[in-house]
Amino acid sequence: MAALIHLIAIVAVLLLAACEGKEPLYQEQGYVFGTLVEVSVYGETEPRARQAVSEVMHEFQRLHDMLHAWQPSELSEMNAAFAKGESDVISAELVAILQDATQLSHQSQGLFNPAIGGLVQLWGFHADEFKPVQPDEKLIAQWVAANPQMSDIAIVHGRAESKNKSVQVDLGGYAKGYALDRAAELLHKQGISNALINIGGNVLALGQHGDRPWRVGIQHPRKSGALATLDLHDGEAIGTSGDYQRYFMLGNVRYCHLINPRSGYPMQGVQAVTILTRGARAGVLSDADSKPLFIAGARGWRAAATQMGLSDAMLVDGQGKIHITAELQKRLEFTDKSIHPEVDP
C-alpha cells in the first residue's frame, strides 16, 4: 500500500481538471501496468460513463496479463522460447505490436530497444521493488556484446523466433501507450466523446472538459507538484520518461530503469523528458518516442527529437536545467515564473 501511495504521489503527469460543483465528471482509478491509472469522462450520465470506463479497465488488465515481461504471460512465454532457441506461436495482436515496436526501434537507431529485457532484468528492474545492487561488469559487457535487437525477431505464419538467444522483449516503454490508444478506441465505439486517460503519466485527451480543454500538469522530477501545466486538445497525448519512479540509490548514485542499450548501464545526466504527440497513434508515440530522447541525453536529445519526428519536446538535465523546443514552449506554463528554459528551435 505504501508503494501505491508513493506512486500516486509522484505520477509523472497530474490531472488538474478537478470535479468542481455539479459538473458531470465521472472518474475512476485503478492500479495496472505497475502504476496508477485514471479515466475521466465528461458530460455523460454516471451509469453510461461507469459502463464505458469498466470496459476500459478490463482492457487494461487484459493487456497487462498479455504483455507482462516477467510474470506468466504470452510475452514471457515467447521470451522463454527465444532463450532456448525455439519458436513460439503468438497472437496476431502480439505480431502487430512487435512489428510496430521494431519499426520504432529502427527509426530511433536502436535507442528505443525493447529487446534488452535481459539487461533490464540484470539490473533488478523485473521486480515490484528494486534492490540497490550493481551487476557484475562482465555480465553487463556480455549482454552488450550479444547486441539483442528487435530486428533479430522473425515471424513466419504466426510463429516468432529469434536468431539471437539474448533477445528478451520488454514492452515497458510501449505497453502503456498502446493501452491509451486501445482505450480511446473503446470509448469512441461507445460514443464517448470527452475523456482523459492517464496511465502513470502518459495521458491522452478526447474532446474537452466542458467548454475548455483538458488541463494537465507535468510532474517536477525532484519536487512534489507540477513543473508546468498545459492544455491538451482532442487527440493529443503527453508522455514523460523520468529517473524518479523506477530507480534505486547506490551510494550517491541514482540508477533508473531507463538503460542505454549501447553501454548496458542506466542512463544518467537526465532527470526527465516530456513529449507531446497527436494523431491516430498518439498514445503509442507518447510512450515509445520519449525513450530515445532520454537515452540521447542533453547533448543529443534535440537530434533524436528530429529523428523521431517530434516538434514538441522538453528535457530536464542532471543539473535541473530545462531544455525545450520552441513549439512546446508556446504550450507550457511553468509554475515557477522564475524559470527561463533554454529554447532550442
CORMO-V934306 format. One record per backbone hydrogen bond with DSSP energy under -1.0 kcal/mol. NH is the residue of the N-H (numbers start at 1). CO is the residue of the C=O. E is the energy in kcal/mol with one decimal. If there is no record, write none. Layout:
{{NH:CO:E} {NH:CO:E}}
This chain:
{{5:1:-2.6} {6:2:-2.3} {7:3:-2.4} {8:4:-2.5} {9:5:-1.9} {10:6:-1.5} {14:217:-1.5} {16:215:-1.3} {18:16:-1.5} {20:18:-1.1} {23:20:-1.8} {25:23:-2.5} {26:41:-3.0} {28:39:-2.1} {30:37:-2.4} {32:35:-1.9} {35:32:-1.7} {37:30:-2.4} {38:198:-2.7} {39:28:-2.4} {40:196:-2.7} {41:26:-3.1} {42:194:-2.4} {43:24:-2.2} {49:45:-2.8} {50:46:-3.1} {51:47:-2.1} {52:48:-2.0} {53:49:-2.7} {54:50:-2.2} {55:51:-1.7} {56:52:-1.6} {57:53:-2.7} {58:54:-2.1} {59:55:-1.9} {60:56:-2.3} {61:57:-2.0} {62:58:-2.2} {63:59:-2.4} {64:60:-2.5} {65:61:-2.5} {66:62:-1.6} {67:63:-2.6} {75:66:-1.9} {77:73:-2.0} {78:74:-1.7} {79:75:-2.3} {80:76:-2.1} {81:77:-1.8} {82:78:-2.3} {83:79:-2.3} {85:82:-1.8} {86:81:-3.1} {88:160:-2.1} {90:158:-2.5} {95:91:-2.2} {96:92:-2.1} {97:93:-2.1} {98:94:-2.8} {99:95:-2.3} {100:96:-2.2} {101:97:-2.8} {102:98:-2.1} {103:99:-1.9} {104:100:-2.2} {105:101:-2.1} {106:102:-2.3} {107:103:-2.4} {108:104:-1.8} {109:106:-1.5} {110:105:-2.8} {111:108:-1.2} {116:113:-1.5} {117:168:-2.7} {120:116:-1.9} {121:117:-2.4} {122:118:-2.2} {123:119:-1.9} {124:121:-1.9} {125:120:-2.3} {133:131:-2.3} {140:136:-1.9} {141:137:-2.4} {142:138:-2.0} {143:139:-1.9} {144:140:-2.3} {145:141:-2.5} {146:142:-2.0} {147:143:-1.2} {152:149:-1.6} {153:150:-1.8} {154:161:-3.3} {156:159:-2.5} {159:156:-1.7} {160:88:-3.2} {161:154:-2.5} {163:152:-1.5} {167:164:-1.9} {168:115:-2.0} {170:114:-3.0} {174:171:-2.1} {175:171:-3.2} {178:174:-2.2} {179:175:-2.5} {180:176:-1.8} {181:177:-1.9} {182:178:-2.1} {183:179:-2.6} {184:180:-2.3} {185:181:-2.1} {186:182:-2.4} {187:183:-2.6} {188:184:-2.4} {189:185:-2.1} {190:186:-1.2} {191:188:-1.8} {192:187:-2.8} {195:206:-1.8} {196:40:-2.4} {197:204:-2.6} {198:38:-3.0} {199:202:-2.8} {200:36:-2.5} {202:199:-1.8} {203:238:-2.6} {204:197:-2.4} {205:236:-2.7} {206:195:-3.2} {209:212:-2.6} {214:232:-1.4} {216:230:-2.5} {217:14:-2.1} {218:228:-3.2} {219:12:-3.9} {220:225:-2.5} {227:218:-3.8} {228:218:-1.1} {229:333:-2.1} {230:216:-2.2} {232:214:-3.7} {235:205:-2.4} {236:233:-2.3} {237:277:-2.6} {238:203:-2.5} {239:275:-2.2} {241:273:-2.6} {243:271:-2.2} {248:255:-2.1} {250:253:-2.6} {253:250:-1.7} {255:248:-2.9} {257:246:-1.9} {259:257:-1.1} {260:265:-2.6} {264:260:-3.1} {267:258:-3.2} {271:316:-3.0} {272:316:-1.5} {273:241:-2.5} {274:314:-2.5} {275:239:-2.5} {276:312:-2.0} {277:237:-3.1} {279:235:-1.0} {282:279:-1.6} {285:281:-2.4} {286:282:-2.2} {287:283:-1.3} {288:284:-2.9} {289:285:-1.8} {294:290:-2.0} {295:291:-2.7} {296:292:-2.1} {297:293:-1.1} {301:297:-1.9} {304:300:-2.2} {305:301:-2.3} {306:302:-2.0} {307:303:-2.3} {308:304:-2.0} {309:306:-1.2} {310:305:-3.2} {314:274:-2.2} {315:323:-3.1} {316:272:-3.0} {317:321:-2.7} {318:269:-2.1} {320:317:-2.2} {323:315:-3.3} {324:342:-2.6} {325:313:-2.4} {329:325:-2.1} {330:326:-1.3} {331:328:-1.3} {332:328:-1.4} {333:229:-2.2} {335:227:-1.8} {339:336:-2.0} {342:322:-3.1} {344:324:-3.1}}
